[in-house]
Amino acid sequence: MIYSREVEEMCPVAQGVHHGAAPIPEEAKWVQVKEVKDISGFTHGVGWCAPQQGACKMSLNVKEGIIQEALVETIGCSGMTHSAAMAAEILPGLTVMEALNTDLVCDAINTAMRELFLQIVYGRSQSAFSEGGLFVGAGLEDLGKGLRSQVGTMYGTLAKGPRYLEMAEGYVTGIALDADDQIIGYQFVSLGKMTDFIKKGDDPNTAWEKAKGQYGRVADAVKIIDPRKE
């Protein structure tokens, strides 16, 4: 250790009271985090790329500093989906410190990792008060049935008004309008369910019909339009 002349010439003064790190809530315990292995928790975070043309939502399940589970969801950038595939291979097995300093290929995914790191080291996790934390596999619960990301895609113009394209329930096939051309409901098909039906042996047309659904006052509609063509 090299000291400057000014420090060398100083007389020693004892350090006063030091209480240590502030305890944070972790899986129903209060923990003074001093090392990476002291960190446990399940948390979510969102990141964005520099041109802000895409975004990433990430969920991590950390046990004693090691990432046991990672869910990486992306939107808005085709290249980001391939980066997410690589990140899902990279993250499990790393400590949260390693993950913070590892290139996760995409700017948005790296930003999401930074945001998650901040949350988890400050005790702001979804499992802060859950005894034993959340089991490995809990990240899949974010996706719901069919294990598909819940995506909302809406579009609108001043000249032609709003269009619902994708709801949490699935791909929107029709928008129900009343006599004043206001939206009162929508029809959709759950592509996850449709795919599962096909895998179980249904032909595509049968699977399409079985995966259909609707929301709102569709029965009262004056007309139903295709949001992508009409």
Sequence and secondary structure as in RCSB ss.txt:
>XXXX:A:sequence
MIYSREVEEMCPVAQGVHHGAAPIPEEAKWVQVKEVKDISGFTHGVGWCAPQQGACKMSLNVKEGIIQEALVETI
GCSGMTHSAAMAAEILPGLTVMEALNTDLVCDAINTAMRELFLQIVYGRSQSAFSEGGLFVGAGLEDLGKGLRSQ
VGTMYGTLAKGPRYLEMAEGYVTGIALDADDQIIGYQFVSLGKMTDFIKKGDDPNTAWEKAKGQYGRVADAVKII
DPRKE
>XXXX:A:secstr
    HHHHTS          S  EEETTEEE   SGGG  EEEEEEEE TT S EEEEEEEEETTEEEEEEEEEE
S HHHHHHHHHHHHHSTTSBHHHHHTS  SSHHHHHHHHHHHHHHHTT  TTTTSTT   TTGGGGGTTTTT   
  EEEEETTTEEEEEEETTEEEEEEEE TTS EEEEEEE HHHHHHHHHTT  HHHHHHHTEEEEESGGG SEEE
 TTT 
